[in-house]
Amino acid sequence: MQIFRNKRGAVQKMLNFTPHKIVLMKEKTRDVIVCIEPQGMPIRLNQQSLAAEPVVVDAALIPCVGAPHYTGVAPMPPADSSIIVSALVAEYLMRAHPTHCRRIFSPDTSPGACVRDDQGRIIGTTRLVRYK
């Protein structure tokens, strides 16, 4: 949990429901501004997928499924909270439960925002995506 202040100075709690520590960095210097540790169990999407026709790759038959149909999230985030979740979870919550959370964010992993180490692994981001 991370405490922050909104524009009006009110104290807010931000809960990280991803499985990763969120490292927010300054855009120009890449200095760490804040690290937001995971809250515990990450919020995941429940999904259903139907079997699809397999595909042959180099003479090997590879099983396939159709595009997933998302049916819910588990666990459900606390009501009226400010949360960080994956982009897929954020989009689902905005569509299926638009009034449940006060604010919904995800880490911005676009090329212009994510910070990578010399092996190409993401080590932080310079901003969050705000869904609400």
N, C-alpha and C positions, 0 to 999 in steps of 0.2 A: 504494500500500500504506500502511496506517495501522497503527500499533502501539497496542494498548490493553491494559489489565489486566482480568482477570476478577475475580469476587468474592474469589477466593482469592489474588489478587495475581500470578497467573502472567501472563507477557507473551504476548500473542496477536498475530497479524498478521491484518488484515482487508483483503481484496482487493475492489476495486470493479470488477465486470464489467458495469456499465451503460455506455452511451455518454456519460453526464453526470457532472459533478462533483456529489458528494453534499454538501450544505451542511446541517449539523445546527445548530439554533439553540435558544437558551433559550426556553422556552414563554412566559414573561411578558414578557421584555424584547426578544426577537427578536435578541439578541446572538449572533454566530456563536461556536459552541463549537469546531467542527472542520470542515474541508473535506477530503473524501476524493476524490482525483483518480481518474479512470478508469485501469484497469490496462493498457489497450491495446485489443485486440479484444474487443468486447462478446460475451457469451454470448447466442445467439439460439436460438429454437425452430425445428426443422425441422417442416414441416407438409405435409399432403396435403389438398387440397380437391377435391371433385367439382363439375362444372358443375351449376348449378341454373337453373330457369326464369327468364328475364329479367323485369324489371318495367318498366312504362311510366310515365314521369314527365314531365308536360307534353308529351305526344306524342313523347318521345324514348325509345327502347328502351335500357334500361340492363342490361348483362350482370351476372349474379349467380353466386356460388358458394355451395355449402353450407358449413355450419359446419366449421372446420378440425379435422383429426385430427392431433394432435401426435405425431411419431414419434421425436424425439430432440432433443439440444441440440448446438450446435457453437459454439466448441470446448467440450470437456468440461472443467469446472474441475479444478484440481489436487486430488488425493485428500487427504483429511484436512485441508482448509483451511476458513477462515472467510470467507464471501463475501457480497457484496451484489449482487443481481441483480434484475431486474424481478419483479413479483408472479407473472406467468404462468410465468416460468422457475422461480421458487422452488416454486410448486405442482407443476410437472411433476417437478422433481428430487426432491421429497418423495415423490411417488407412484412414480416409476420407479427412482430410485436413492437410497433413504432412508438408506443408510449411507455413501455416498460422501464427503460433506463433513462436517466437524466441526460447523459452524454455518452456517445460511443465513438471510440477512436481505434485506428489500427496503425501499426508502424508503416511509414512510407518507404517502400523498398524499390521505388522507381529509380532508374539510372541517375537522375539528378539529385536524389536525396540520400541514397544508401552509401555508407562508407565501407570500403572493402580492404582487407589486408592484402599482402603481396601475393597470396595464393588465391585471391578472388572470393574469399569467404566474407560474408557480411558481418561487420563488427559493430555497427551502429547506424543511426540515421540522423538526419538533420531536422526532421520534422515528423509530425503525426498527420494522418488523414483524419479529418473530423467529419463524421457522418451526421452528427446531431449535436 
